[in-house]
């Protein structure tokens, strides 16, 4: 198989890296097109993949008008490879595959991008989503009992390294919290908000009464908060997150990552509400692993309530075990589904069952 993968963000790079490794191990030829965004190319390169890298378009206001340029770059960089399958996270992969006349399988879990998802569902040959995904995308839409984060944080693929305490400059077992701050520069972030600068100051002031505090910002920090910056290699963040007592964040992906790693998470941004993404609703209401609060003040109060609990991590470890018992290994599923396509899609359509029912749990 010749597999072309289009990857835009660090979270997407993490999701696909183990899947692509499996295909490479089985003899497939892999070509990766990666957007130069955050640590996306570095994650892929450290996983052994050479990437054709392209830069995103400007600030968020101009990027609205740069979609055509983005799609053209993906197509241009894919020419000459002649893949047998195109994979990715949505519209750019589906459009590129359509222009190449090649089958396409994508993974989608981003519910706010409703229009993009609809077009992707029309163009792609199969769309994989978590089984609680709200938007129906037709008969090619395959629902699985998993999250994208389980493709790289499932115990089969991730083992925490206790030497992270040395890198943090603290004693082994010392209590610490991580604050994650969004840069809010993506197209789907326009009009949305998270923690203000004053919220950040209040949160840090309160948390450091009970734990060391490290801030992991996507962008710049106020000068007064620079001393709290989490200074570790980008590929060590999940080890730091695993041993943290608490995560407080206005971002999305890291909240789910914390849940899978057994770290309590308090999430606060304007996406929280009745139309919030399904995975956050499930992680809160079914598994009680995260708390999503729209108002920053409420989130800060919840964070303080949690950080004071002596047995917090022990309780969360038990909740995490339940989640891992009930969810499937997404990497294994994606490899099997792509390798056996289109028979795998027909099996799903004929049975009407999710993968946990027709597949093998790991």
One Martini backbone bead per residue (centre of mass of N, CA, C, O) as a GRO file, in nm:
protein
  362
    1UNK     BB    1   0.099   0.035   0.019
    2UNK     BB    2   0.012   0.382  -0.051
    3UNK     BB    3   0.045   0.637   0.195
    4UNK     BB    4  -0.137   0.938   0.247
    5UNK     BB    5  -0.068   1.205   0.489
    6UNK     BB    6  -0.259   1.471   0.643
    7UNK     BB    7  -0.105   1.712   0.871
    8UNK     BB    8  -0.170   1.995   1.109
    9UNK     BB    9  -0.130   1.892   1.412
   10UNK     BB   10  -0.015   1.765   1.698
   11UNK     BB   11  -0.261   1.581   1.753
   12UNK     BB   12  -0.253   1.445   1.474
   13UNK     BB   13   0.032   1.334   1.492
   14UNK     BB   14  -0.019   1.151   1.732
   15UNK     BB   15  -0.251   0.985   1.609
   16UNK     BB   16  -0.080   0.879   1.340
   17UNK     BB   17   0.204   0.762   1.416
   18UNK     BB   18   0.126   0.460   1.491
   19UNK     BB   19  -0.023   0.390   1.237
   20UNK     BB   20   0.215   0.442   1.039
   21UNK     BB   21   0.412   0.244   1.167
   22UNK     BB   22   0.252  -0.011   1.101
   23UNK     BB   23   0.264   0.020   0.794
   24UNK     BB   24   0.570   0.028   0.767
   25UNK     BB   25   0.621  -0.251   0.897
   26UNK     BB   26   0.429  -0.386   0.656
   27UNK     BB   27   0.553  -0.220   0.380
   28UNK     BB   28   0.464   0.054   0.348
   29UNK     BB   29   0.428   0.358   0.180
   30UNK     BB   30   0.515   0.682   0.311
   31UNK     BB   31   0.339   1.003   0.302
   32UNK     BB   32   0.400   1.332   0.448
   33UNK     BB   33   0.188   1.611   0.514
   34UNK     BB   34   0.293   1.912   0.687
   35UNK     BB   35   0.218   2.151   0.903
   36UNK     BB   36   0.368   2.450   1.026
   37UNK     BB   37   0.258   2.365   1.350
   38UNK     BB   38   0.428   2.379   1.591
   39UNK     BB   39   0.519   2.030   1.656
   40UNK     BB   40   0.440   1.859   1.411
   41UNK     BB   41   0.708   1.784   1.260
   42UNK     BB   42   0.864   1.673   1.510
   43UNK     BB   43   0.686   1.434   1.579
   44UNK     BB   44   0.726   1.290   1.303
   45UNK     BB   45   1.035   1.281   1.296
   46UNK     BB   46   1.063   1.117   1.569
   47UNK     BB   47   0.896   0.875   1.416
   48UNK     BB   48   1.049   0.861   1.114
   49UNK     BB   49   0.931   1.104   0.934
   50UNK     BB   50   0.927   1.241   0.636
   51UNK     BB   51   0.844   1.578   0.544
   52UNK     BB   52   0.616   1.784   0.383
   53UNK     BB   53   0.640   2.125   0.440
   54UNK     BB   54   0.395   2.376   0.534
   55UNK     BB   55   0.270   2.690   0.560
   56UNK     BB   56   0.067   2.890   0.702
   57UNK     BB   57  -0.182   3.144   0.702
   58UNK     BB   58  -0.135   3.366   0.895
   59UNK     BB   59  -0.372   3.503   1.043
   60UNK     BB   60  -0.696   3.436   1.114
   61UNK     BB   61  -0.823   3.642   0.917
   62UNK     BB   62  -0.660   3.544   0.657
   63UNK     BB   63  -0.716   3.229   0.670
   64UNK     BB   64  -1.002   3.237   0.556
   65UNK     BB   65  -0.856   3.312   0.258
   66UNK     BB   66  -0.646   3.038   0.259
   67UNK     BB   67  -0.779   2.766   0.176
   68UNK     BB   68  -0.702   2.732  -0.120
   69UNK     BB   69  -0.397   2.734  -0.069
   70UNK     BB   70  -0.390   2.488   0.112
   71UNK     BB   71  -0.510   2.284  -0.092
   72UNK     BB   72  -0.293   2.328  -0.312
   73UNK     BB   73  -0.052   2.230  -0.148
   74UNK     BB   74  -0.148   1.943  -0.101
   75UNK     BB   75  -0.165   1.869  -0.400
   76UNK     BB   76   0.122   1.938  -0.494
   77UNK     BB   77   0.273   1.747  -0.279
   78UNK     BB   78   0.118   1.477  -0.398
   79UNK     BB   79   0.246   1.477  -0.655
   80UNK     BB   80   0.386   1.164  -0.781
   81UNK     BB   81   0.296   0.933  -0.569
   82UNK     BB   82   0.041   0.756  -0.603
   83UNK     BB   83  -0.183   0.667  -0.410
   84UNK     BB   84  -0.407   0.426  -0.250
   85UNK     BB   85  -0.425   0.626   0.009
   86UNK     BB   86  -0.602   0.870   0.205
   87UNK     BB   87  -0.522   1.057   0.502
   88UNK     BB   88  -0.690   1.220   0.795
   89UNK     BB   89  -0.896   1.510   0.940
   90UNK     BB   90  -1.046   1.593   0.650
   91UNK     BB   91  -1.090   1.810   0.396
   92UNK     BB   92  -0.804   1.806   0.266
   93UNK     BB   93  -0.798   1.500   0.220
   94UNK     BB   94  -1.061   1.473   0.052
   95UNK     BB   95  -0.985   1.668  -0.179
   96UNK     BB   96  -0.720   1.544  -0.263
   97UNK     BB   97  -0.835   1.264  -0.333
   98UNK     BB   98  -1.032   1.360  -0.549
   99UNK     BB   99  -0.812   1.482  -0.740
  100UNK     BB  100  -0.656   1.191  -0.753
  101UNK     BB  101  -0.855   0.939  -0.745
  102UNK     BB  102  -0.864   0.853  -0.427
  103UNK     BB  103  -0.903   0.702  -0.156
  104UNK     BB  104  -1.068   0.797   0.168
  105UNK     BB  105  -0.966   0.824   0.519
  106UNK     BB  106  -1.117   0.968   0.810
  107UNK     BB  107  -1.087   1.167   1.108
  108UNK     BB  108  -1.360   1.283   1.329
  109UNK     BB  109  -1.412   1.521   1.635
  110UNK     BB  110  -1.507   1.813   1.525
  111UNK     BB  111  -1.813   1.961   1.577
  112UNK     BB  112  -1.805   2.277   1.503
  113UNK     BB  113  -1.728   2.180   1.194
  114UNK     BB  114  -1.995   2.127   1.022
  115UNK     BB  115  -1.946   2.195   0.723
  116UNK     BB  116  -1.682   2.042   0.680
  117UNK     BB  117  -1.797   1.766   0.756
  118UNK     BB  118  -2.008   1.745   0.531
  119UNK     BB  119  -1.810   1.754   0.293
  120UNK     BB  120  -1.636   1.519   0.383
  121UNK     BB  121  -1.867   1.306   0.378
  122UNK     BB  122  -1.903   1.325   0.065
  123UNK     BB  123  -1.592   1.261  -0.028
  124UNK     BB  124  -1.539   1.040   0.146
  125UNK     BB  125  -1.527   0.687   0.200
  126UNK     BB  126  -1.452   0.737   0.514
  127UNK     BB  127  -1.576   0.806   0.853
  128UNK     BB  128  -1.425   0.854   1.166
  129UNK     BB  129  -1.583   0.829   1.497
  130UNK     BB  130  -1.702   0.876   1.777
  131UNK     BB  131  -1.997   0.735   1.917
  132UNK     BB  132  -2.085   1.048   2.026
  133UNK     BB  133  -2.129   1.180   1.768
  134UNK     BB  134  -2.366   1.407   1.657
  135UNK     BB  135  -2.299   1.406   1.358
  136UNK     BB  136  -2.434   1.297   1.068
  137UNK     BB  137  -2.256   1.127   0.767
  138UNK     BB  138  -2.380   0.869   0.691
  139UNK     BB  139  -2.298   0.549   0.560
  140UNK     BB  140  -1.972   0.629   0.596
  141UNK     BB  141  -2.018   0.637   0.908
  142UNK     BB  142  -1.792   0.548   1.168
  143UNK     BB  143  -1.837   0.416   1.495
  144UNK     BB  144  -1.629   0.448   1.790
  145UNK     BB  145  -1.505   0.334   2.113
  146UNK     BB  146  -1.334   0.629   2.113
  147UNK     BB  147  -1.032   0.822   2.104
  148UNK     BB  148  -0.769   0.981   1.966
  149UNK     BB  149  -0.585   0.966   2.228
  150UNK     BB  150  -0.571   0.639   2.220
  151UNK     BB  151  -0.347   0.627   1.988
  152UNK     BB  152  -0.110   0.737   2.224
  153UNK     BB  153  -0.223   0.676   2.547
  154UNK     BB  154  -0.226   0.403   2.545
  155UNK     BB  155  -0.052   0.161   2.718
  156UNK     BB  156   0.078   0.043   2.450
  157UNK     BB  157   0.225   0.352   2.388
  158UNK     BB  158   0.236   0.454   2.699
  159UNK     BB  159   0.509   0.538   2.932
  160UNK     BB  160   0.583   0.666   3.213
  161UNK     BB  161   0.839   0.907   3.326
  162UNK     BB  162   0.988   0.985   3.630
  163UNK     BB  163   1.221   1.184   3.524
  164UNK     BB  164   1.045   1.444   3.502
  165UNK     BB  165   1.119   1.567   3.777
  166UNK     BB  166   1.403   1.657   3.698
  167UNK     BB  167   1.307   1.849   3.465
  168UNK     BB  168   1.131   2.023   3.673
  169UNK     BB  169   1.294   2.060   3.953
  170UNK     BB  170   1.179   1.825   4.142
  171UNK     BB  171   1.058   1.616   4.357
  172UNK     BB  172   0.966   1.315   4.395
  173UNK     BB  173   0.611   1.357   4.435
  174UNK     BB  174   0.561   1.636   4.395
  175UNK     BB  175   0.328   1.876   4.393
  176UNK     BB  176   0.155   1.957   4.078
  177UNK     BB  177   0.053   2.200   3.834
  178UNK     BB  178  -0.126   2.258   3.524
  179UNK     BB  179  -0.134   2.531   3.291
  180UNK     BB  180  -0.340   2.582   3.003
  181UNK     BB  181  -0.292   2.806   2.720
  182UNK     BB  182  -0.449   2.957   2.473
  183UNK     BB  183  -0.425   3.137   2.154
  184UNK     BB  184  -0.673   3.174   1.962
  185UNK     BB  185  -0.602   3.118   1.608
  186UNK     BB  186  -0.821   2.964   1.496
  187UNK     BB  187  -1.089   2.960   1.302
  188UNK     BB  188  -1.283   2.814   1.524
  189UNK     BB  189  -1.200   3.057   1.747
  190UNK     BB  190  -1.369   3.270   1.652
  191UNK     BB  191  -1.526   3.433   1.929
  192UNK     BB  192  -1.362   3.300   2.142
  193UNK     BB  193  -1.285   3.194   2.493
  194UNK     BB  194  -1.091   3.221   2.791
  195UNK     BB  195  -0.844   3.306   2.974
  196UNK     BB  196  -0.755   3.571   3.118
  197UNK     BB  197  -0.507   3.741   3.259
  198UNK     BB  198  -0.649   3.771   3.534
  199UNK     BB  199  -0.716   3.470   3.560
  200UNK     BB  200  -0.427   3.366   3.562
  201UNK     BB  201  -0.336   3.509   3.818
  202UNK     BB  202  -0.546   3.387   4.011
  203UNK     BB  203  -0.488   3.089   3.962
  204UNK     BB  204  -0.190   3.086   4.050
  205UNK     BB  205  -0.222   3.205   4.334
  206UNK     BB  206  -0.402   2.968   4.439
  207UNK     BB  207  -0.241   2.707   4.361
  208UNK     BB  208   0.040   2.781   4.515
  209UNK     BB  209  -0.073   2.702   4.802
  210UNK     BB  210  -0.071   2.362   4.711
  211UNK     BB  211   0.133   2.398   4.457
  212UNK     BB  212   0.301   2.368   4.200
  213UNK     BB  213   0.349   2.579   3.903
  214UNK     BB  214   0.271   2.523   3.554
  215UNK     BB  215   0.303   2.680   3.235
  216UNK     BB  216   0.133   2.604   2.914
  217UNK     BB  217   0.179   2.790   2.639
  218UNK     BB  218   0.099   2.878   2.308
  219UNK     BB  219   0.203   3.158   2.384
  220UNK     BB  220   0.232   3.426   2.543
  221UNK     BB  221   0.345   3.581   2.845
  222UNK     BB  222   0.340   3.742   3.107
  223UNK     BB  223   0.612   3.846   3.271
  224UNK     BB  224   0.512   3.753   3.564
  225UNK     BB  225   0.470   3.435   3.443
  226UNK     BB  226   0.744   3.316   3.336
  227UNK     BB  227   0.840   3.151   3.594
  228UNK     BB  228   0.604   2.918   3.518
  229UNK     BB  229   0.719   2.796   3.285
  230UNK     BB  230   0.723   2.512   3.088
  231UNK     BB  231   1.056   2.359   3.060
  232UNK     BB  232   1.022   2.131   2.807
  233UNK     BB  233   1.007   1.910   2.594
  234UNK     BB  234   0.746   1.850   2.385
  235UNK     BB  235   0.778   1.517   2.427
  236UNK     BB  236   0.710   1.551   2.768
  237UNK     BB  237   0.414   1.638   2.843
  238UNK     BB  238   0.276   1.358   2.920
  239UNK     BB  239   0.449   1.305   3.168
  240UNK     BB  240   0.369   1.558   3.322
  241UNK     BB  241   0.061   1.502   3.316
  242UNK     BB  242   0.052   1.231   3.467
  243UNK     BB  243   0.188   1.354   3.751
  244UNK     BB  244  -0.016   1.547   3.792
  245UNK     BB  245  -0.264   1.671   4.001
  246UNK     BB  246  -0.341   1.908   3.785
  247UNK     BB  247  -0.562   2.045   3.533
  248UNK     BB  248  -0.577   2.375   3.381
  249UNK     BB  249  -0.797   2.473   3.103
  250UNK     BB  250  -0.873   2.633   2.763
  251UNK     BB  251  -0.851   2.376   2.617
  252UNK     BB  252  -0.902   2.056   2.468
  253UNK     BB  253  -0.715   1.802   2.434
  254UNK     BB  254  -0.575   1.800   2.722
  255UNK     BB  255  -0.822   1.706   2.878
  256UNK     BB  256  -0.833   1.421   2.757
  257UNK     BB  257  -0.547   1.338   2.825
  258UNK     BB  258  -0.579   1.352   3.129
  259UNK     BB  259  -0.797   1.138   3.159
  260UNK     BB  260  -0.629   0.899   3.039
  261UNK     BB  261  -0.391   0.956   3.269
  262UNK     BB  262  -0.535   1.037   3.557
  263UNK     BB  263  -0.599   1.356   3.544
  264UNK     BB  264  -0.735   1.614   3.664
  265UNK     BB  265  -0.982   1.834   3.496
  266UNK     BB  266  -1.013   2.185   3.419
  267UNK     BB  267  -1.247   2.340   3.198
  268UNK     BB  268  -1.234   2.673   3.020
  269UNK     BB  269  -1.483   2.794   2.787
  270UNK     BB  270  -1.710   2.897   2.529
  271UNK     BB  271  -1.789   2.594   2.447
  272UNK     BB  272  -1.932   2.563   2.692
  273UNK     BB  273  -2.232   2.364   2.684
  274UNK     BB  274  -2.495   2.224   2.516
  275UNK     BB  275  -2.278   2.222   2.245
  276UNK     BB  276  -2.072   2.048   2.327
  277UNK     BB  277  -1.852   1.819   2.310
  278UNK     BB  278  -1.901   1.484   2.358
  279UNK     BB  279  -1.642   1.395   2.508
  280UNK     BB  280  -1.675   1.594   2.748
  281UNK     BB  281  -1.947   1.496   2.844
  282UNK     BB  282  -1.862   1.201   2.896
  283UNK     BB  283  -1.617   1.254   3.089
  284UNK     BB  284  -1.813   1.380   3.302
  285UNK     BB  285  -2.089   1.207   3.320
  286UNK     BB  286  -1.962   0.906   3.310
  287UNK     BB  287  -1.645   0.939   3.441
  288UNK     BB  288  -1.550   1.184   3.619
  289UNK     BB  289  -1.264   1.335   3.496
  290UNK     BB  290  -1.403   1.609   3.423
  291UNK     BB  291  -1.442   1.980   3.415
  292UNK     BB  292  -1.689   2.197   3.269
  293UNK     BB  293  -1.653   2.563   3.266
  294UNK     BB  294  -1.737   2.865   3.144
  295UNK     BB  295  -1.655   3.014   3.400
  296UNK     BB  296  -1.362   3.103   3.543
  297UNK     BB  297  -1.446   3.124   3.842
  298UNK     BB  298  -1.557   2.836   3.864
  299UNK     BB  299  -1.296   2.692   3.782
  300UNK     BB  300  -1.120   2.791   4.015
  301UNK     BB  301  -1.291   2.672   4.241
  302UNK     BB  302  -1.267   2.377   4.146
  303UNK     BB  303  -0.962   2.357   4.161
  304UNK     BB  304  -0.945   2.408   4.469
  305UNK     BB  305  -1.112   2.169   4.559
  306UNK     BB  306  -0.920   1.949   4.438
  307UNK     BB  307  -0.625   2.023   4.546
  308UNK     BB  308  -0.715   1.950   4.856
  309UNK     BB  309  -0.710   1.654   4.790
  310UNK     BB  310  -0.534   1.378   4.901
  311UNK     BB  311  -0.675   1.135   4.694
  312UNK     BB  312  -0.698   1.220   4.393
  313UNK     BB  313  -0.521   1.020   4.218
  314UNK     BB  314  -0.645   0.755   4.318
  315UNK     BB  315  -0.931   0.806   4.218
  316UNK     BB  316  -0.854   0.853   3.914
  317UNK     BB  317  -0.729   0.577   3.858
  318UNK     BB  318  -1.002   0.423   3.871
  319UNK     BB  319  -1.149   0.578   3.647
  320UNK     BB  320  -0.946   0.511   3.424
  321UNK     BB  321  -0.985   0.204   3.419
  322UNK     BB  322  -1.271   0.210   3.313
  323UNK     BB  323  -1.215   0.348   3.045
  324UNK     BB  324  -1.008   0.134   2.936
  325UNK     BB  325  -1.214  -0.105   2.945
  326UNK     BB  326  -1.434   0.042   2.738
  327UNK     BB  327  -1.214   0.106   2.540
  328UNK     BB  328  -1.038   0.130   2.241
  329UNK     BB  329  -0.782   0.076   2.017
  330UNK     BB  330  -0.738   0.296   1.763
  331UNK     BB  331  -0.495   0.197   1.608
  332UNK     BB  332  -0.592  -0.092   1.550
  333UNK     BB  333  -0.847  -0.012   1.403
  334UNK     BB  334  -0.728   0.162   1.171
  335UNK     BB  335  -0.550  -0.052   1.049
  336UNK     BB  336  -0.771  -0.261   0.988
  337UNK     BB  337  -0.962  -0.083   0.823
  338UNK     BB  338  -0.764   0.001   0.597
  339UNK     BB  339  -0.664  -0.282   0.507
  340UNK     BB  340  -0.990  -0.386   0.464
  341UNK     BB  341  -1.057  -0.200   0.252
  342UNK     BB  342  -1.407  -0.214   0.200
  343UNK     BB  343  -1.499  -0.450   0.390
  344UNK     BB  344  -1.514  -0.294   0.661
  345UNK     BB  345  -1.754  -0.114   0.579
  346UNK     BB  346  -1.957  -0.336   0.506
  347UNK     BB  347  -1.968  -0.463   0.785
  348UNK     BB  348  -2.078  -0.218   0.931
  349UNK     BB  349  -2.337  -0.177   0.754
  350UNK     BB  350  -2.461  -0.466   0.800
  351UNK     BB  351  -2.465  -0.462   1.128
  352UNK     BB  352  -2.476  -0.176   1.292
  353UNK     BB  353  -2.206  -0.178   1.450
  354UNK     BB  354  -1.975  -0.127   1.662
  355UNK     BB  355  -1.644  -0.209   1.715
  356UNK     BB  356  -1.683  -0.338   1.995
  357UNK     BB  357  -1.879  -0.563   1.870
  358UNK     BB  358  -1.698  -0.659   1.597
  359UNK     BB  359  -1.442  -0.658   1.752
  360UNK     BB  360  -1.128  -0.637   1.926
  361UNK     BB  361  -1.034  -0.600   2.228
  362UNK     BB  362  -0.739  -0.442   2.413
   0.00000   0.00000   0.00000
